[in-house]
């Protein structure tokens, strides 16, 4: 029995696209797209890149922003203000484990929050999950690189 070419090739190509979509390069692209939204001040798109149970240790040393933080702020009539940022990413490294990506990188540049500008370099650890055909951030941790500006 001869199997039609399309029945063999189509599933192989579909799998190849899925496998390729979950690689370190695609995660880097998702993170770059995420920071483009942050730089544009597009908080709606920024938040859409997060899983519902997203949490973050912010780079200013602030407390953990837990899952539900944005919803609680909305219920209370508060506005969550993202800092204005001009940051570049370097030394990107990612490991992919099935549908989970762990990314490590530096962010260098400046941020403005509450009228105060902070320039420097931050170490970032971020956990992303492949869900419904795209990367979504589950957890983000930033800490300042003390003593020098990394390039």
N, C-alpha and C positions, 0 to 999 in steps of 0.2 A: 504494500500500500504506500502510495506516495503522498506525503504530507505537504499541503500548499505552503510555499515559501513564506507568505505573509503570516501564517499561524505560528511559524517558528521565529521569525525576525521581530515581529511586533512586540511580543512579551520580553524578548531580550533587550530591545531598545528601551522599552518602558522601564525595565529594571535598571538599566544603565543610567537613565535620567534620574531615577530616584536615588540610586547610590551616589551619583555625582552631586546631586543637590544637597547631600548630607556630608560634604567634605569640608575641610578647613578653609578652603578658598571661598566657598559659599557662605560660611559663617562670617568670615572677614567682611565680605560684601554686605551682609545683613547688618553687621555692626557699623560699618561706614555709613550705610543708609540711615541707621538709627541716629548717628551723630549729625548727619545732614539735617534731619528733622529737628534735633536739639538746637543746632546752630541757627536754623530758620525761625526758632521760637514757636514751632508747631507742636504744642503740647498734646493735642489730640492724636496726631500720628505717633509721637513719642510713646504715649501710653498704650497705643494699639500694638506696639512691638513687645509688650510685656504680657506674661501669663497672668491670669486672675490672681494667683497667689504670689505675685512678684514681691520681693523684699530687697532693700538696699541699705548698706552702710555707706552714707555719703562721704565724699572726699574732704568735707570740712570738719570731720571728726564728730559730726552729729550722731544722734541716737538712731537705732535701727528703725527704718520706715517699714512697718509690717504690712502684710496683706490686708487689704481693706482700708488702707490709709486714705486713698483718694475718695472712696465712697463715704467714709466718715466725715471728711472735710466737706464734701458736697451736702451731706445731711445737715451739717452745722452752718452752712452758708459761707464757708471759708473758701478762699481761693488758694490753690497750691501754685506758688510761683517758682518756675524753674529758673535757675541762674542763666544769665546771658553768657554764652561761651564762645570762645575761639580757640579750639583745641585741635591738635594733630595727634595721630596715633603712630606709634613706632614699636619695633621689636615684638611684633605680633606672633604669638604661638598658640596653637589650638590643638586639642586632642578630641577626637570624636569617638563616643562610645554608644553604638547603636543610634538612638534618637536624642542623645545628650551631647552637647559640645561644651568643653571647658576652655575658655579663652583667657590668656594672660597677655598683657600689653602695658605700655606706658601711654599716658596722655600728657602732652606738654602744651602750654599756652596760658591763656588767662580766662578767668571767670569773673562775672560781676553779680553779686547777690546782696540785696539790701543796701545798695549804694556803695559797697566795698569791693574793690578789684583785688583779686588774688592771682598772682602769676606763679607758675611753677610747673612741677612735674608730679604726676600721680601714678602710683602702681595700681593696676586694675586686675581683678579676678572676676570673671563673669561666667555664669552658668546659663546656657541657652538650651532650649528643647525644640526638636523638630516636631511640629504639630500642624496637621492639616496642610502640608505642603510648604511650610515656611518656618523659619527660625523665630522663636519667641523667647524673650529673656525671663528667666526664673529668679535669678539672684545676681546682684551686682555689689562688689565691694571695692572701694577706693581708699587709698591712704597716700598721704604726701610722701614723696621721696625727699627726705631731709638732707640738707647740706649741699645739694648741687642740683643744677638743672641738667637733665639728661637729654642727649641729642641723638 
